[in-house]
C-alpha cells in the first residue's frame, strides 16, 4: 500500500537523516521526497512511501522522534479513488 506523509521538522543537524533512516529501517520504500523550508522555524517534508506495513504505525513512530513537530498521514488520492472512496463520498453506487 502507498502512503503520503507530511512531516514538520525542527531545524536541527541530522533531523532529515534521522527521519529518513527511521522510515527505511521500518521497512518502508521511499518513492518520493520533497523538502522545503517551512514558515518560521523548521522544515516541511513530504514523503510518498510504500509497504505492506501499517502507515499508522509509521506515523506513531515518526511522532516519537525529537525533531518531529507533527505528522499527517493519508493515502494518495489516486489510490483512494481506485478503492471506492469517490463512490462513498458522493453517495452513488
C-alpha positions in Angstrom: 0.0 0.0 0.0 1.2 3.6 -0.7 1.0 6.4 1.9 1.6 10.1 1.7 3.2 11.6 4.8 3.5 15.3 5.6 6.1 15.9 8.3 7.0 19.2 10.0 10.6 19.1 11.4 12.6 21.3 13.7 15.7 22.8 12.0 18.5 20.8 13.6 21.5 19.0 12.4 20.7 15.4 11.3 16.9 15.8 11.6 16.3 14.8 7.9 18.7 11.8 8.1 17.1 10.5 11.3 13.6 10.8 9.8 14.5 9.1 6.5 16.5 6.4 8.4 13.5 5.5 10.6 11.3 5.2 7.5 13.7 2.8 5.8 14.5 0.8 8.9 10.8 0.2 9.5 10.5 -1.5 6.1 9.0 1.3 4.0 10.2 2.0 0.5 10.6 5.8 -0.2 9.3 6.6 -3.6 9.3 10.5 -3.5 10.8 13.1 -1.2 10.1 16.8 -1.1 11.8 19.0 1.4 11.5 22.8 1.8 11.8 25.4 4.5 8.7 26.0 6.4 7.4 29.4 7.5 9.0 30.3 10.8 11.5 27.8 12.2 11.6 24.4 10.7 11.4 22.3 7.5 8.4 20.7 5.8 8.9 17.2 4.3 6.5 15.3 2.1 7.1 11.6 1.5 5.4 9.1 -0.7 6.2 5.6 0.7 5.1 2.1 0.0 4.9 -1.0 2.2 2.6 -3.8 3.3 3.1 -2.5 6.9 0.7 -0.1 8.6 1.0 3.6 7.7 -0.5 4.4 11.1 2.3 2.6 12.8 4.9 4.5 10.9 3.2 7.8 11.8 3.3 7.0 15.5 7.0 6.0 15.3 7.8 9.3 13.5 6.0 11.3 16.1 8.3 9.9 18.7 11.4 11.5 17.1 12.6 14.6 19.0 13.0 16.6 15.8 9.4 15.9 14.5 6.8 18.6 15.3 3.9 16.9 13.7 3.0 14.2 11.1 -0.1 13.9 8.8 -0.8 10.6 7.0 -3.0 10.0 4.1 -3.4 7.6 1.2 -2.7 9.2 -2.2 -5.8 10.4 -4.0 -5.5 8.1 -7.0 -5.4 5.0 -4.8 -8.2 6.3 -2.6 -10.5 6.8 -5.6 -9.5 3.4 -7.0 -10.6 1.7 -3.8 -14.1 3.2 -3.9 -13.5 6.4 -2.0 -15.2 8.6 -4.6 -18.4 6.5 -4.5 -18.6 6.7 -0.8 -18.0 10.5 -0.8 -20.7 11.2 -3.5 -23.1 8.6 -2.2 -23.5 7.0 -5.6 -23.3 3.2 -6.1 
